[in-house]
Amino acid sequence: MKKIVPRLITDHITERNLDNEELWLIQTPGLSEEIIKIAEQTAYDAGIKKVTWVPTGGVITCHGGPGAFGVVGLSKQRSDRG
């Protein structure tokens, strides 16, 4: 996770051309404080202005398991898909 989380965040921001105003980081119970700190610092280092943590509900927690992690952001460009 120490190697994967920073890469996931930076790749997602770059490849999805995300707006830097806010990034939502998703966590299931069991995500370590160390990974939370690494994720936040990576987002800020990538130019994100605000990081919001979102705890998962029961369905996602069961699906993802303990310590699961996700990244959500808004693209700078609108899709041509109606």
PyMOL CGO cylinders between C-alpha atoms (Angstrom):
from pymol import cmd
from pymol.cgo import CYLINDER

trace = [
    CYLINDER, 0.00, 0.00, 0.00, 2.86, 2.42, 0.73, 0.3, 1, 1, 1, 1, 1, 1,
    CYLINDER, 2.86, 2.42, 0.73, 3.96, 2.19, -2.91, 0.3, 1, 1, 1, 1, 1, 1,
    CYLINDER, 3.96, 2.19, -2.91, 0.57, 1.70, -4.55, 0.3, 1, 1, 1, 1, 1, 1,
    CYLINDER, 0.57, 1.70, -4.55, -1.45, 4.51, -2.93, 0.3, 1, 1, 1, 1, 1, 1,
    CYLINDER, -1.45, 4.51, -2.93, 0.79, 7.40, -4.07, 0.3, 1, 1, 1, 1, 1, 1,
    CYLINDER, 0.79, 7.40, -4.07, 0.95, 6.02, -7.61, 0.3, 1, 1, 1, 1, 1, 1,
    CYLINDER, 0.95, 6.02, -7.61, -2.82, 5.45, -7.71, 0.3, 1, 1, 1, 1, 1, 1,
    CYLINDER, -2.82, 5.45, -7.71, -3.47, 9.03, -6.64, 0.3, 1, 1, 1, 1, 1, 1,
    CYLINDER, -3.47, 9.03, -6.64, -0.99, 10.72, -8.97, 0.3, 1, 1, 1, 1, 1, 1,
    CYLINDER, -0.99, 10.72, -8.97, -1.93, 8.54, -11.94, 0.3, 1, 1, 1, 1, 1, 1,
    CYLINDER, -1.93, 8.54, -11.94, -5.64, 9.13, -11.36, 0.3, 1, 1, 1, 1, 1, 1,
    CYLINDER, -5.64, 9.13, -11.36, -5.19, 12.91, -11.11, 0.3, 1, 1, 1, 1, 1, 1,
    CYLINDER, -5.19, 12.91, -11.11, -3.08, 13.02, -14.27, 0.3, 1, 1, 1, 1, 1, 1,
    CYLINDER, -3.08, 13.02, -14.27, -4.89, 10.48, -16.44, 0.3, 1, 1, 1, 1, 1, 1,
    CYLINDER, -4.89, 10.48, -16.44, -8.36, 11.81, -15.58, 0.3, 1, 1, 1, 1, 1, 1,
    CYLINDER, -8.36, 11.81, -15.58, -7.25, 15.46, -15.79, 0.3, 1, 1, 1, 1, 1, 1,
    CYLINDER, -7.25, 15.46, -15.79, -8.80, 16.17, -12.40, 0.3, 1, 1, 1, 1, 1, 1,
    CYLINDER, -8.80, 16.17, -12.40, -9.63, 19.62, -11.10, 0.3, 1, 1, 1, 1, 1, 1,
    CYLINDER, -9.63, 19.62, -11.10, -7.26, 20.53, -8.25, 0.3, 1, 1, 1, 1, 1, 1,
    CYLINDER, -7.26, 20.53, -8.25, -9.87, 22.20, -6.02, 0.3, 1, 1, 1, 1, 1, 1,
    CYLINDER, -9.87, 22.20, -6.02, -10.90, 19.04, -4.15, 0.3, 1, 1, 1, 1, 1, 1,
    CYLINDER, -10.90, 19.04, -4.15, -10.19, 15.32, -4.11, 0.3, 1, 1, 1, 1, 1, 1,
    CYLINDER, -10.19, 15.32, -4.11, -12.26, 12.75, -2.23, 0.3, 1, 1, 1, 1, 1, 1,
    CYLINDER, -12.26, 12.75, -2.23, -10.41, 9.80, -0.75, 0.3, 1, 1, 1, 1, 1, 1,
    CYLINDER, -10.41, 9.80, -0.75, -12.52, 6.78, 0.13, 0.3, 1, 1, 1, 1, 1, 1,
    CYLINDER, -12.52, 6.78, 0.13, -11.66, 4.47, 3.01, 0.3, 1, 1, 1, 1, 1, 1,
    CYLINDER, -11.66, 4.47, 3.01, -13.01, 1.33, 4.59, 0.3, 1, 1, 1, 1, 1, 1,
    CYLINDER, -13.01, 1.33, 4.59, -12.37, 0.56, 8.27, 0.3, 1, 1, 1, 1, 1, 1,
    CYLINDER, -12.37, 0.56, 8.27, -8.87, -0.76, 8.80, 0.3, 1, 1, 1, 1, 1, 1,
    CYLINDER, -8.87, -0.76, 8.80, -6.99, 1.68, 6.56, 0.3, 1, 1, 1, 1, 1, 1,
    CYLINDER, -6.99, 1.68, 6.56, -3.87, 2.53, 8.55, 0.3, 1, 1, 1, 1, 1, 1,
    CYLINDER, -3.87, 2.53, 8.55, -3.09, 6.02, 9.77, 0.3, 1, 1, 1, 1, 1, 1,
    CYLINDER, -3.09, 6.02, 9.77, 0.24, 5.79, 7.94, 0.3, 1, 1, 1, 1, 1, 1,
    CYLINDER, 0.24, 5.79, 7.94, -1.49, 5.20, 4.60, 0.3, 1, 1, 1, 1, 1, 1,
    CYLINDER, -1.49, 5.20, 4.60, -3.98, 8.01, 5.33, 0.3, 1, 1, 1, 1, 1, 1,
    CYLINDER, -3.98, 8.01, 5.33, -1.09, 10.44, 5.91, 0.3, 1, 1, 1, 1, 1, 1,
    CYLINDER, -1.09, 10.44, 5.91, 0.75, 9.24, 2.78, 0.3, 1, 1, 1, 1, 1, 1,
    CYLINDER, 0.75, 9.24, 2.78, -2.42, 9.62, 0.69, 0.3, 1, 1, 1, 1, 1, 1,
    CYLINDER, -2.42, 9.62, 0.69, -3.12, 13.14, 1.93, 0.3, 1, 1, 1, 1, 1, 1,
    CYLINDER, -3.12, 13.14, 1.93, 0.46, 14.29, 1.44, 0.3, 1, 1, 1, 1, 1, 1,
    CYLINDER, 0.46, 14.29, 1.44, 0.55, 12.81, -2.06, 0.3, 1, 1, 1, 1, 1, 1,
    CYLINDER, 0.55, 12.81, -2.06, -2.65, 14.66, -3.00, 0.3, 1, 1, 1, 1, 1, 1,
    CYLINDER, -2.65, 14.66, -3.00, -1.36, 17.97, -1.64, 0.3, 1, 1, 1, 1, 1, 1,
    CYLINDER, -1.36, 17.97, -1.64, 2.01, 17.45, -3.35, 0.3, 1, 1, 1, 1, 1, 1,
    CYLINDER, 2.01, 17.45, -3.35, 0.10, 16.91, -6.63, 0.3, 1, 1, 1, 1, 1, 1,
    CYLINDER, 0.10, 16.91, -6.63, -1.53, 20.33, -6.24, 0.3, 1, 1, 1, 1, 1, 1,
    CYLINDER, -1.53, 20.33, -6.24, -4.86, 19.35, -4.70, 0.3, 1, 1, 1, 1, 1, 1,
    CYLINDER, -4.86, 19.35, -4.70, -6.16, 22.18, -2.52, 0.3, 1, 1, 1, 1, 1, 1,
    CYLINDER, -6.16, 22.18, -2.52, -8.63, 20.24, -0.35, 0.3, 1, 1, 1, 1, 1, 1,
    CYLINDER, -8.63, 20.24, -0.35, -8.78, 16.55, 0.60, 0.3, 1, 1, 1, 1, 1, 1,
    CYLINDER, -8.78, 16.55, 0.60, -12.01, 15.10, 1.97, 0.3, 1, 1, 1, 1, 1, 1,
    CYLINDER, -12.01, 15.10, 1.97, -12.11, 11.61, 3.45, 0.3, 1, 1, 1, 1, 1, 1,
    CYLINDER, -12.11, 11.61, 3.45, -15.29, 9.61, 2.87, 0.3, 1, 1, 1, 1, 1, 1,
    CYLINDER, -15.29, 9.61, 2.87, -15.97, 6.50, 4.96, 0.3, 1, 1, 1, 1, 1, 1,
    CYLINDER, -15.97, 6.50, 4.96, -17.66, 3.68, 3.10, 0.3, 1, 1, 1, 1, 1, 1,
    CYLINDER, -17.66, 3.68, 3.10, -21.02, 2.17, 3.94, 0.3, 1, 1, 1, 1, 1, 1,
    CYLINDER, -21.02, 2.17, 3.94, -21.77, -1.48, 4.54, 0.3, 1, 1, 1, 1, 1, 1,
    CYLINDER, -21.77, -1.48, 4.54, -21.97, -2.66, 0.92, 0.3, 1, 1, 1, 1, 1, 1,
    CYLINDER, -21.97, -2.66, 0.92, -18.68, -1.12, -0.22, 0.3, 1, 1, 1, 1, 1, 1,
    CYLINDER, -18.68, -1.12, -0.22, -16.95, -2.11, 3.01, 0.3, 1, 1, 1, 1, 1, 1,
    CYLINDER, -16.95, -2.11, 3.01, -18.01, -5.74, 2.51, 0.3, 1, 1, 1, 1, 1, 1,
    CYLINDER, -18.01, -5.74, 2.51, -16.98, -5.64, -1.15, 0.3, 1, 1, 1, 1, 1, 1,
    CYLINDER, -16.98, -5.64, -1.15, -13.65, -3.87, -0.64, 0.3, 1, 1, 1, 1, 1, 1,
    CYLINDER, -13.65, -3.87, -0.64, -12.68, -5.43, 2.66, 0.3, 1, 1, 1, 1, 1, 1,
    CYLINDER, -12.68, -5.43, 2.66, -10.67, -3.96, 5.53, 0.3, 1, 1, 1, 1, 1, 1,
    CYLINDER, -10.67, -3.96, 5.53, -8.25, -1.21, 4.54, 0.3, 1, 1, 1, 1, 1, 1,
    CYLINDER, -8.25, -1.21, 4.54, -9.67, -0.63, 1.05, 0.3, 1, 1, 1, 1, 1, 1,
    CYLINDER, -9.67, -0.63, 1.05, -8.98, 2.72, -0.55, 0.3, 1, 1, 1, 1, 1, 1,
    CYLINDER, -8.98, 2.72, -0.55, -10.36, 4.77, -3.44, 0.3, 1, 1, 1, 1, 1, 1,
    CYLINDER, -10.36, 4.77, -3.44, -9.95, 8.09, -5.22, 0.3, 1, 1, 1, 1, 1, 1,
    CYLINDER, -9.95, 8.09, -5.22, -12.70, 10.34, -6.61, 0.3, 1, 1, 1, 1, 1, 1,
    CYLINDER, -12.70, 10.34, -6.61, -12.36, 13.70, -8.33, 0.3, 1, 1, 1, 1, 1, 1,
    CYLINDER, -12.36, 13.70, -8.33, -14.02, 15.94, -10.89, 0.3, 1, 1, 1, 1, 1, 1,
    CYLINDER, -14.02, 15.94, -10.89, -12.56, 16.16, -14.37, 0.3, 1, 1, 1, 1, 1, 1,
    CYLINDER, -12.56, 16.16, -14.37, -11.58, 19.57, -15.70, 0.3, 1, 1, 1, 1, 1, 1,
    CYLINDER, -11.58, 19.57, -15.70, -13.21, 18.74, -19.03, 0.3, 1, 1, 1, 1, 1, 1,
    CYLINDER, -13.21, 18.74, -19.03, -16.80, 17.79, -19.70, 0.3, 1, 1, 1, 1, 1, 1,
    CYLINDER, -16.80, 17.79, -19.70, -17.41, 14.54, -21.49, 0.3, 1, 1, 1, 1, 1, 1,
    CYLINDER, -17.41, 14.54, -21.49, -18.96, 14.58, -24.96, 0.3, 1, 1, 1, 1, 1, 1,
    CYLINDER, -18.96, 14.58, -24.96, -21.21, 11.73, -23.81, 0.3, 1, 1, 1, 1, 1, 1,
    CYLINDER, -21.21, 11.73, -23.81, -24.47, 13.63, -23.24, 0.3, 1, 1, 1, 1, 1, 1,
]
cmd.load_cgo(trace, "trace")
